[in-house]
Amino acid sequence: MGRGPSIEARKNAVDAQRGKIFTKIVREIGVAARAGGGDPAGNPRLRSAVDKALAVNMSKDAIERAIKKATGELEGVEYEEVRYEGYAPGGVAVIVDCLTDNKVRTVADVRHAFSKFGGNLGTEGSVSFMFKKLGVLSFAGGADEEKITEAAIDAGADDVVVYPEDGAIDVLTSPEAFADVKTAMEAAGLKADIAEVALRADNDSPVAGETAQQVVKLLRWLEDLDDVQSVAHNAELGADAYA
């Protein structure tokens, strides 16, 4: 199973783009509430989006407004979910999930990004078979591995992965069990640094040197697009990729 970006990298990305992160989360809250209702207790996707909002210190008033716009209590814009698949340099598989009110604009922006950095946009299903959707609870290095493993097993997690390079720990669940496992872990005093339902690659594709640097530039460009909610990839990137 491929590893996602490091906890430090994801936290740095949030700090650097907090304004954009707020916009993306508001869209996710809206789509989740429209699809499954405005009560987080009965809507796991909405509950996850609200948790993300609280994690980046979004106000409860802003969260409530986003929900009310989605459920029709306040006027708001409707967004549509779209997914694009393609290849970055070096044959790295990339999946781009978006929420947009203008698909023509969004596909043009995504296609331009792939072209600009030596990749190419593929067809539906061209790379998605390489990924699985998982619940992921990530703990930074130094966390109590034994306690986390025991609590994860008791909570019904599917797997616990420890990364020897930095000691970080991922607790993996099915998307359906994610909320219950997260709640049980927190009840045991174990709050993950990052908790999300995300795509994970079945296997990583190693890239290095200038190719790796181009991959990173493409991923950052995509993540910076307003309509993009998340970017999944199967690149195994070393420190030289960020030079």
C-alpha positions in Angstrom: 0.0 0.0 0.0 1.5 3.4 -1.0 2.0 6.0 1.6 0.5 9.4 1.3 2.3 12.7 1.8 4.0 13.1 5.2 2.2 14.7 8.1 4.6 17.6 8.1 4.1 18.2 4.4 0.3 18.2 4.7 0.4 20.5 7.7 2.8 22.9 5.9 0.4 22.9 2.9 -2.5 23.9 5.2 -0.5 26.7 6.8 0.6 28.1 3.5 -2.8 28.1 1.8 -5.2 28.6 4.7 -7.5 30.9 2.8 -7.9 28.4 -0.1 -8.3 25.5 2.4 -11.3 27.3 3.9 -12.9 27.7 0.5 -12.3 24.1 -0.4 -13.8 22.9 2.9 -16.8 25.1 2.6 -17.5 23.5 -0.8 -17.1 20.0 0.7 -19.4 20.8 3.6 -22.0 22.0 1.0 -21.9 19.0 -1.2 -21.9 16.6 1.8 -24.9 18.4 3.3 -26.8 18.5 0.0 -26.2 14.8 -0.6 -26.9 13.4 2.9 -28.7 16.1 4.9 -27.5 18.8 7.3 -27.1 16.8 10.5 -23.5 15.7 10.9 -24.6 13.0 13.4 -26.5 11.2 10.6 -24.2 12.1 7.7 -20.6 10.7 8.0 -19.3 12.6 5.0 -20.6 15.9 6.5 -19.2 15.0 9.9 -15.8 14.4 8.3 -15.9 17.7 6.5 -16.9 19.5 9.7 -14.0 17.9 11.6 -11.7 19.2 8.9 -13.1 22.7 9.2 -12.7 22.7 13.0 -9.1 21.3 12.6 -8.1 24.5 10.7 -10.0 26.7 13.1 -13.0 27.6 10.9 -15.6 29.3 13.0 -18.8 27.4 13.9 -20.8 30.2 12.4 -19.1 29.7 9.0 -19.7 26.0 9.2 -23.4 26.5 10.0 -23.7 29.0 7.1 -22.2 26.5 4.7 -24.7 23.8 5.8 -27.7 26.1 5.6 -26.7 27.2 2.0 -26.6 23.6 1.0 -29.9 22.7 2.6 -31.7 25.7 1.1 -32.1 27.7 4.3 -29.7 30.3 2.8 -29.0 31.2 -0.8 -25.8 29.6 -2.2 -24.0 28.2 -5.2 -24.4 24.6 -6.2 -21.2 22.6 -6.9 -20.8 19.4 -8.9 -18.3 16.7 -8.1 -15.9 15.8 -11.0 -12.8 13.6 -11.2 -9.9 13.7 -13.6 -7.2 11.1 -14.1 -3.9 11.3 -15.8 -0.2 10.8 -15.7 2.6 13.0 -14.4 6.2 12.8 -15.7 7.8 9.4 -15.1 4.5 7.6 -15.5 3.2 8.7 -12.1 -0.6 8.1 -11.8 -2.6 11.1 -10.6 -6.2 11.5 -9.6 -7.7 15.0 -9.2 -11.0 15.4 -7.4 -12.8 18.7 -7.9 -16.0 20.5 -6.8 -17.0 23.1 -9.5 -19.8 25.3 -10.7 -18.2 25.4 -14.2 -16.8 22.1 -15.6 -15.5 23.7 -18.8 -13.3 26.0 -16.7 -12.2 23.3 -14.4 -11.2 20.7 -17.1 -9.3 23.5 -18.9 -7.3 24.4 -15.8 -6.5 20.8 -15.0 -5.5 20.0 -18.6 -3.3 23.0 -18.7 -1.5 21.9 -15.5 -0.8 18.5 -16.8 0.5 19.9 -20.1 2.6 22.6 -18.4 4.6 20.1 -16.4 5.1 17.3 -18.9 2.1 15.1 -18.0 -1.1 14.2 -19.8 -4.7 14.0 -18.9 -6.2 10.6 -19.3 -9.6 9.1 -19.7 -12.0 7.9 -17.0 -10.7 4.8 -15.3 -7.2 5.1 -16.8 -5.5 5.1 -13.3 -8.3 4.8 -10.7 -7.8 1.0 -10.6 -4.4 1.6 -9.0 -6.0 3.2 -5.9 -8.3 2.3 -3.0 -10.4 4.6 -0.9 -9.5 4.3 2.8 -10.0 5.9 6.1 -6.6 7.1 7.4 -5.7 8.3 10.9 -2.1 9.6 10.8 0.1 10.0 13.9 3.4 11.8 13.8 6.7 10.0 14.8 7.1 9.6 18.6 3.5 8.5 19.2 3.0 5.4 21.4 3.0 2.6 18.8 1.8 -0.1 21.2 -1.1 2.0 22.6 -2.2 3.1 19.1 -2.0 -0.5 17.7 -4.0 -1.9 20.6 -6.7 0.8 20.4 -6.9 0.4 16.6 -7.5 -3.3 16.8 -10.1 -2.9 19.5 -11.8 -0.2 17.4 -12.0 -2.5 14.4 -9.3 -0.9 12.2 -8.1 -2.9 9.2 -4.4 -2.3 9.5 -1.7 -0.3 11.4 1.3 0.8 9.4 4.5 2.1 11.0 7.0 4.0 8.7 10.6 3.3 9.8 12.0 6.4 8.1 10.3 8.8 10.5 8.3 6.7 13.0 4.9 8.0 11.8 1.9 5.7 12.1 -1.1 5.3 10.0 -4.3 3.5 11.2 -6.2 2.3 8.1 -10.0 1.6 8.0 -12.7 1.1 5.4 -14.5 4.4 4.6 -17.6 3.1 6.3 -15.8 2.3 9.6 -13.7 5.5 9.6 -16.0 7.6 11.8 -16.5 4.9 14.4 -12.8 4.0 14.6 -11.9 7.7 14.9 -14.4 8.2 17.7 -13.1 5.1 19.5 -9.5 6.1 19.2 -10.2 9.6 20.5 -12.2 8.1 23.4 -8.9 6.2 24.2 -7.1 9.5 24.3 -5.5 9.1 20.8 -6.3 12.1 18.6 -4.7 11.7 15.1 -2.7 14.6 13.7 -4.5 14.1 10.5 -7.7 12.1 10.0 -9.3 11.8 6.5 -10.9 9.5 4.0 -8.6 9.5 1.0 -7.4 7.6 -2.0 -4.2 5.5 -1.4 -2.2 3.9 -4.2 -1.8 0.1 -4.1 1.9 0.5 -4.9 4.3 3.4 -5.2 6.2 4.4 -8.3 9.7 5.7 -7.5 10.8 8.9 -9.3 14.0 10.9 -8.7 16.0 13.9 -9.9 14.4 16.4 -12.4 11.5 14.1 -13.1 10.6 14.0 -9.4 10.9 17.8 -9.2 8.5 18.2 -12.2 6.0 15.8 -10.5 6.1 17.9 -7.3 5.5 21.1 -9.3 2.5 19.6 -11.1 1.0 18.3 -7.8 1.4 21.7 -6.1 0.0 23.5 -9.2 -3.1 21.2 -9.2 -3.6 21.6 -5.4 -3.5 25.4 -5.8 -6.4 25.4 -8.3 -9.6 26.8 -6.7 -11.8 23.9 -7.9 -9.5 21.1 -6.8 -10.4 19.4 -3.5 -7.8 16.7 -3.4 -4.9 15.2 -5.5 -3.9 11.6 -5.1 -0.8 10.1 -6.7 1.4 7.0 -6.5 4.8 8.8 -6.6 7.5 7.7 -4.2 9.4 11.0 -3.7 12.8 11.5 -2.1 14.1 14.7 -0.5 15.6 15.8 -3.8 12.1 16.2 -5.3 11.6 19.3 -3.2 14.9 21.0 -4.2 
